[in-house]
Amino acid sequence: MTAAPVVKTCADLKSQPDEFRIACEKLVISHAVNELYGAQVFDEPAIQLAPTPYAKWLTCRVAMEEYGHHVRFKELGEEMGVPADKMTPKEKRPLSIFEFPLKTWEEFCVIKLLADLAEILQVEDLAHCTFLPLRNLARMTMPEERFHAQFGKDFCGELVKTPEGKARVQAAIDIYFPMLPAFFGRAGSKNNEVYRKWGIKKRSNEEMLADFLVRAREVTEGLGLRLPEVPAAA
């Protein structure tokens, strides 16, 4: 592995090897696109689905923060020299986990419980990135991602107090959870190999997926629910 440089500014990034620079750009573009698309197809529509004013208030906060993540990553990308139009879902296809057709409040709560837990793992890795502007942005984003996952846990915890609510939450998990391993990318990913080579990420896709499955099982079983069986690797 190459001894990874610590790059302090976007200006410094421009003088780094192309492989390092392009790898950073790929990650920033991906986050900008997926934060925007997720807010559009999940978080904003969920405000209508939320059952109480309190739930709507917190869902508004989640949507605001997810849009805010897009804005922050887009601003970083522009500072890095990435054209703004490259950081939209029209230019880059969003992740497959956003293809789920959200219809119910229970589904949204499960998405926050599990998909945002998956995002926490990604942000944890970037919080030690050798490109300091991306590291700092990840650390700024982390408390909000933790709030979103806690939001899902808290509201799922309320829903499972009745047999009917528990059944609806379990049904949502059974449908949505099998989509999540793909969030971590393919085993043996060349992109991930480059990220680790330059210290942009610390762990392989396989390691992150294995960690996610442990954490997801723990939080789900803690609510008296279960995860469906899925392949351990994409």
Secondary structure, DSSP 8 states (H G I E B T S, - for coil): ------B-SHHHHTTS-HHHHHHHHHHHHHHHHHHHHHIIIIIHHHHHH-SSHHHHHHHHHHHHHHHHHHHHHHHHHHHHT--GGGGSTTTS---GGGGS---SHHHHHHHHHHHHHHHHHHHHHHTT-SBHHHHHHHHHHHHHHHHHHHHHHHHHHHHTTSHHHHHHHHHHHHHHGGGGGGGG--TT-HHHHHHHHTTS--S-HHHHHHHHHHHHHHHHHHTT-------S--
